[in-house]
Amino acid sequence: MNIFESNFKKTIILIIALIVIIFGYSLVSSAYELFFIEPKENTEVVSIEIPDGSSAKQVIDILVEKKLVSHPEVMKFYIKMRGLGSSFKKGTFLITSGTSIRNIVNLLTKFNAQDEISIMFIEGLTTREVAQIVHDNGFSYEAWLDLTGYEPGPGIEQKASSDFSDKFNFLKVKPADASLEGFLFPDTYRIFKDGSPKDILIKMLNNFERRVGSVSYNDLILASIVEREIHGERDRKIVADIFKRRLKIGMPLQADSTVNYVTGKETPALSSIDRGFDTPWNTYLYRGLPPTPISNPSLESIEAVRNPIANSYLYFLTDKDGVIHYGKTLEEHNINKAKYLH
């Protein structure tokens, strides 16, 4: 045997060995993903939607797209082996990155609607009001405040919220030391009974991203005020324009809702004491916007700020029946007050 043949055989043997090693590693890796891997602490929770009547291939494609499965062929084989091709349930599922294929399949095929509860969050709630609803449905009030960036207690002491900006780009407009006030999208959510406050929050933020997308922090603050002040699509757009023009000319917003946010009151008309309450959220004392949103606004209020109805009014008030009365001058406004508030 000459040197060339010897080297050629060694090369072939080396290639075969590498193939065996690579194949063996792939086999071990696939088996590991199928049976053994489990979520680690602080890993990402991913929300997925499984449409009604989804095939196994469609489900696998969704999981691969969300980077929850890296060996689709293994999952396909496992589903076929267990005869689960048409057993996938429709719905929204929260899956922690690092969950094994076996556990993912179990979750998506054994899901039972009785394992879920429905929680409704109406428009315009503050984060603390949301926390109370979370608590009333069996979840931790304190954990919710911690996640969203509030100190426990009666006040509005805010702190830096848990950092979700890596997952949600729209949160990058939020100041680092501000809570998630304003970003908790109002809607009805289905949550697993054995879930966590973080599961609820991830669903809310996913919904905000899907329904609202990117929005400037100033627009979100203004929308939160409009939400607490006005009902009705057209009136919201008119008042949004009034507020924007007040900001432009340096006129105080004079929104009762911003003071109520701090005092916790729900009074439609402020007392002189309340109007003199010294806080950056008091838009009677301080010009411009308050430092943060004062509620979690609806899409309608956000759209009202994005697309206001141009008008020539500078003043408005709401009578006891909820009807809005507008005035172009302070004199007209005072006439309206005398006519509709007494």
C-alpha positions in Angstrom: 0.0 0.0 0.0 1.5 3.3 -1.0 1.5 6.5 1.0 -1.4 8.0 -1.0 -3.7 5.0 -0.4 -2.8 5.1 3.3 -3.6 8.8 3.7 -6.8 8.4 1.7 -8.0 5.6 4.0 -7.2 7.6 7.0 -9.1 10.5 5.6 -12.1 8.3 4.9 -12.0 6.9 8.4 -11.8 10.4 9.9 -14.8 11.6 7.8 -16.8 8.5 8.9 -15.9 9.2 12.5 -16.9 12.8 12.3 -20.3 11.8 10.7 -20.8 9.3 13.6 -20.0 12.0 16.1 -22.2 14.6 14.5 -25.0 12.1 14.1 -24.6 10.9 17.6 -24.6 14.5 18.9 -27.7 15.4 16.9 -29.4 12.2 18.2 -28.5 13.0 21.8 -29.5 16.7 21.4 -32.8 15.7 19.9 -33.5 13.3 22.7 -32.5 15.9 25.2 -35.0 18.4 23.8 -37.7 15.8 23.6 -37.6 14.5 27.2 -35.2 16.3 29.5 -34.9 20.1 29.1 -36.9 22.2 31.5 -37.3 25.9 31.9 -34.8 27.7 34.0 -35.5 30.7 36.3 -35.9 34.1 34.6 -36.4 32.5 31.2 -38.7 34.1 28.6 -42.4 33.3 28.6 -43.7 33.2 25.1 -47.4 33.6 24.1 -48.6 31.6 21.2 -52.0 31.4 19.4 -53.2 28.0 18.1 -56.1 28.5 15.6 -59.0 26.2 15.6 -58.4 23.0 13.6 -54.7 23.5 13.3 -52.8 20.5 11.9 -49.7 19.1 13.6 -47.5 20.7 10.9 -49.1 24.1 11.5 -48.6 23.8 15.2 -44.9 22.8 14.8 -44.4 25.8 12.4 -45.8 28.2 15.0 -43.5 26.7 17.7 -40.4 26.9 15.4 -41.2 30.5 14.5 -41.4 31.4 18.2 -38.1 29.5 18.7 -39.7 27.1 21.2 -38.7 24.0 19.2 -35.4 23.6 17.4 -35.9 19.9 16.2 -39.2 20.0 14.3 -38.6 16.5 12.9 -38.4 15.1 16.4 -41.6 16.7 17.4 -43.3 15.4 14.3 -42.1 11.9 15.0 -43.2 12.1 18.7 -46.7 13.4 17.7 -47.1 10.6 15.2 -45.8 8.0 17.6 -48.5 9.0 20.2 -51.2 9.4 17.6 -51.9 13.0 18.5 -52.0 14.6 15.0 -55.5 16.0 15.4 -55.6 16.5 19.1 -54.3 20.1 19.4 -56.6 22.5 21.2 -57.2 26.1 20.0 -56.4 29.0 22.3 -53.7 31.2 23.7 -50.9 29.4 25.5 -48.0 30.7 27.5 -44.9 28.5 27.1 -41.6 29.1 28.9 -38.5 29.0 26.7 -36.7 25.7 27.5 -39.8 23.6 27.9 -39.3 20.0 26.5 -41.1 18.9 23.4 -42.9 16.3 25.5 -44.3 18.9 27.9 -45.2 21.3 25.1 -47.2 18.5 23.4 -48.9 17.6 26.7 -49.8 21.3 27.2 -51.2 21.8 23.8 -53.2 18.5 23.7 -54.5 18.2 27.3 -55.5 21.8 27.6 -59.0 22.1 29.2 -61.1 25.3 29.2 -62.0 24.5 32.8 -58.3 25.1 33.7 -58.7 28.7 32.7 -60.4 31.8 34.1 -61.6 34.9 32.4 -60.5 38.3 33.7 -61.8 41.6 32.4 -60.0 44.9 32.7 -62.1 47.8 31.6 -60.6 51.0 30.0 -59.1 53.7 32.1 -58.1 51.7 35.2 -55.0 52.7 37.1 -52.4 50.0 37.7 -53.4 49.8 41.3 -57.0 49.2 40.3 -55.8 46.5 37.9 -53.8 45.0 40.8 -57.0 44.7 42.9 -58.7 42.8 40.1 -55.7 40.5 39.8 -55.9 39.9 43.5 -59.7 39.3 43.4 -59.0 36.5 40.9 -56.6 34.7 43.2 -53.3 36.2 42.2 -50.8 38.2 44.3 -51.4 41.9 44.6 -47.9 42.6 45.8 -46.3 40.5 43.0 -48.3 42.5 40.4 -47.2 45.8 41.9 -43.6 44.6 41.9 -43.8 43.5 38.3 -45.4 46.7 37.0 -43.2 49.1 39.1 -45.2 50.2 42.1 -44.3 50.4 45.7 -46.9 48.7 48.0 -48.9 51.2 50.0 -51.6 53.8 49.4 -49.6 56.4 47.4 -48.4 56.4 43.8 -44.8 55.8 44.5 -43.4 54.4 41.3 -40.1 52.6 40.7 -38.4 51.0 37.7 -40.6 48.2 36.5 -39.2 44.7 35.7 -37.3 45.1 32.5 -39.5 43.9 29.6 -38.0 46.3 27.0 -35.8 43.6 25.5 -38.9 41.7 24.4 -41.2 44.7 23.7 -39.6 47.5 21.7 -42.5 49.9 22.4 -41.5 50.0 26.1 -38.2 51.7 25.1 -40.1 55.1 25.1 -40.8 54.7 28.8 -38.4 56.4 31.2 -36.3 53.9 33.1 -37.6 54.9 36.5 -41.3 54.9 35.5 -43.8 52.1 36.0 -45.8 50.3 33.3 -48.8 52.6 33.9 -50.4 53.2 30.5 -49.1 50.0 28.8 -51.6 47.5 30.4 -54.0 47.1 27.5 -57.6 46.9 28.7 -59.3 43.7 27.5 -60.7 40.3 28.6 -58.0 37.8 29.2 -58.1 34.0 29.7 -55.5 32.8 32.2 -54.6 29.4 33.6 -55.8 29.0 37.2 -52.3 27.9 38.2 -50.7 30.7 36.3 -48.9 33.8 37.7 -49.1 37.6 37.6 -46.3 37.5 35.1 -48.5 35.4 32.7 -51.2 38.1 32.9 -48.8 40.9 32.3 -47.1 39.2 29.3 -50.6 38.8 27.7 -51.4 42.4 28.3 -48.1 43.6 26.8 -48.5 41.2 23.8 -52.0 42.7 23.3 -50.6 46.3 23.5 -48.0 45.4 20.9 -50.5 43.8 18.6 -53.3 46.5 18.9 -51.4 49.7 19.5 -47.8 49.1 18.3 -45.4 52.0 18.9 -46.6 55.2 20.5 -44.8 58.2 22.0 -44.8 58.4 25.7 -46.3 61.9 25.6 -49.2 60.7 23.4 -49.8 57.8 25.9 -49.8 60.2 28.8 -52.3 62.5 27.0 -54.5 59.5 26.0 -54.6 58.4 29.6 -56.0 61.8 30.6 -58.5 61.8 27.8 -59.7 58.3 28.9 -60.4 59.5 32.4 -62.0 62.8 31.3 -64.2 62.0 28.3 -66.5 59.2 27.0 -67.6 59.1 23.4 -65.4 58.8 20.3 -66.1 62.2 18.8 -65.8 64.1 22.1 -62.5 62.4 22.9 -61.1 63.6 19.6 -62.3 67.2 20.2 -60.9 67.3 23.7 -57.7 65.7 22.6 -57.3 68.7 20.2 -58.2 71.1 23.0 -55.5 69.6 25.3 -52.9 69.7 22.5 -53.5 73.4 21.8 -53.4 74.2 25.5 -50.0 72.5 25.7 -48.8 74.4 22.6 -49.7 77.8 24.0 -48.5 77.1 27.5 -51.9 77.0 29.1 -52.4 74.5 32.0 -54.3 71.4 31.1 -56.4 71.8 34.2 -57.7 68.2 34.2 -59.4 67.1 37.4 -58.4 63.5 36.6 -54.7 64.2 37.1 -55.3 65.4 40.7 -57.7 62.5 41.4 -54.9 60.2 40.3 -52.9 61.3 43.3 -55.6 61.8 45.9 -57.4 58.6 44.9 -60.8 60.5 44.8 -63.4 60.2 42.1 -64.9 63.6 42.5 -66.1 65.2 39.2 -65.3 68.7 40.5 -62.3 69.4 42.6 -62.2 71.3 45.9 -60.0 74.3 46.3 -57.8 72.2 48.6 -57.4 69.5 46.0 -56.5 72.0 43.3 -53.8 73.3 45.5 -52.3 69.9 46.2 -48.6 70.2 45.3 -47.7 67.3 43.1 -46.2 67.1 39.6 -49.4 65.4 38.5 -51.5 68.5 39.4 -52.2 70.0 36.0 -53.7 73.1 37.7 -50.4 74.0 39.4 -48.0 72.7 36.7 -48.1 73.4 33.0 -47.4 70.7 30.5 -48.0 67.0 30.9 -47.8 65.0 34.2 -44.6 62.8 34.5 -46.5 59.5 33.7 -49.8 58.3 32.4 -52.6 58.4 34.9 -54.5 55.3 33.6 -54.3 52.5 31.1 -56.2 53.9 28.1 -58.3 52.3 25.5 -57.2 52.1 21.8 -60.0 54.7 21.1 -58.4 57.3 23.4 -54.9 56.6 21.9 -56.4 57.0 18.4 -58.1 60.3 19.5 -54.7 61.7 20.5 -53.2 60.4 17.3 -56.0 61.8 15.1 -57.8 64.6 17.0 -60.7 66.7 15.5 -59.5 70.2 14.9 -61.7 72.8 16.5 -61.5 76.4 18.0 -62.5 75.6 21.6 -60.3 76.0 24.6 -62.7 75.0 27.3 -65.1 72.2 28.1 -67.2 70.8 30.9 -69.3 67.8 31.6 -72.8 68.2 33.0 -74.6 65.9 35.4 -76.0 63.9 32.5 -72.5 63.4 30.9 -73.1 65.8 28.1 -70.0 67.9 27.1 -70.4 71.6 26.7 -67.6 73.6 24.9 -66.5 77.2 25.0 -64.2 79.2 22.9 -63.5 81.8 25.6 -63.3 81.9 29.4 -66.5 84.0 29.3 -68.4 81.3 27.4 -67.0 78.7 29.7 -68.2 80.6 32.8 -71.6 80.9 31.2 -71.7 77.2 30.7 -70.7 76.6 34.3 -73.4 78.8 35.6 -75.9 77.1 33.3 -75.0 73.4 33.6 -73.3 73.0 36.9 -75.7 74.8 39.2 
